[in-house]
Amino acid sequence: MQLNRYAKIVSPTSHKEFDRRHGAVQAKMKEKGIEGILLYGSYIRQCGAIRYFVDFPTGGTNGLYAIMPDEGGLALFGHGHVNSTTIPKELAYRVDVNFGYPYAGIAGFTLPHIFDEVVKYVKKRNMKRIGLYRTGMLPYDFVRTIADNIPGVELVQVDDMLDEIMAVKSEEELEICRYVCKVHDQIYAALPVLVRPGKREKDLTNEIQKIATDLDCEGLNIMIGAGNPMAHHQHYFFQNKVIQENDYIDLLVEVSVAGGYYGELSRMWSLSEPDEEMIELNKHSMEVQDILAAAARPGVPAAKLMEILHDYQKEHGYKLEDRFFGHSQGLDLTQRPLYAYDENMLLQENMFISIHPAMENSHMWAFNTDNYIITKEGAVRVNQTPRGIFRV
């Protein structure tokens, strides 16, 4: 993997990789008779819908609208100067339309400048069967513009189609994912000299973010919770507690490297000798990680892993997990497949996944997070950070 930290654009993703992605998706579109797919991005932690196809982070003030055609390059519509481009020309590889105009999502009267161009593009391409990707994130006005202005259009849901392509990583992507894990390990290696009583949780977060940005990380999500044995990691807004002697800390690092690929890593910390029961909880958290990793083989339903976790928690008397205890990763912090009973995807070789089960009883909590790559024999842990409770 080549990464020039002093290039104008720091990114490891090659044009060859973008060629592969466009080709794979457009081949599937033709197979399904889909002439275009509506895409949208506005949040850097979930920007893969567009960044999968063009190396631009859609996490600014205003969202970016896109249409993937079944032939040719991407069409982009977003904020910019009057009749300018919406992303820099040097990033617009495999982009046929790069339309910019001053607009603001909070000011609906500016949107026709964008959507008039969308309608012109769809009519010019004579698109009649259009896919909707990630309908939970597609803006209402984007979809309504197509429905109201393209006579006879058929709108179809394409989440499964795209998600199955995105979830299986190419050799180039796997190399990037291994680098993601290396960066997380490097960040975590610095933490023993930073974790100290007397700091607010967010003071520690700020120090970790500085390390991450020095390593050219783009997206930052440092979650910390300090306190009694039930301390859970929490978002920055809530990180106002001063870390005390004898506290336990749940410390989760979730960052994306240059190029936008995410991973995550967490361990439990103790600012004194940990309680034997906490050691046991943490041991079980790691043990079930190993069980789940061994079960994560190609062809296994992702939902099966939730069943395996719940069986383990019932056997050991723990609270049953009631959130996603893991998921695929990539250009989104959270990608499918999710480990949930209503997930319909199967696990496949070369998926890059996280496994982070929590062990919780009435008065203690233990949580560990690692990144894995699925092989024919199961998921292999990529992180090298030592396991177990970190003691300060």
ABEGO torsion letter per residue (X at the ends): XBBBAABABBBABBAAAAAAAAAAAAAAAAAAGBABBBBBBABAABAAAAAAABBBBBABABBBBBBBBABEBBBBBBBEBBGBBABBAAABBGBABBBBBBBBAABAAAAAAAAAAAAAAAAAAGBABBBBBGAAABBAAAAAAAAAABBGBBBBBAAAAAAAAAABBBAAAAAAAAAAAAAAAAAAAAAAAABBBGBBAAAAAAAAAAAAAAAGBABBBBBBBBEBAABBBBBAAABABBBBBGBBBBBBBBBBBBGGBBBBBBBBBBABBBBAAAAAAAAAAAAAAAAAAAABBBGBBAAAAAAAAAAAAAAAGBBBBABBAEBBBEABABBOBBBBAABABBBBBGBBBBBBBBBBBAABBBBBBBBBBBBAAEBBBABABBBEBBBX
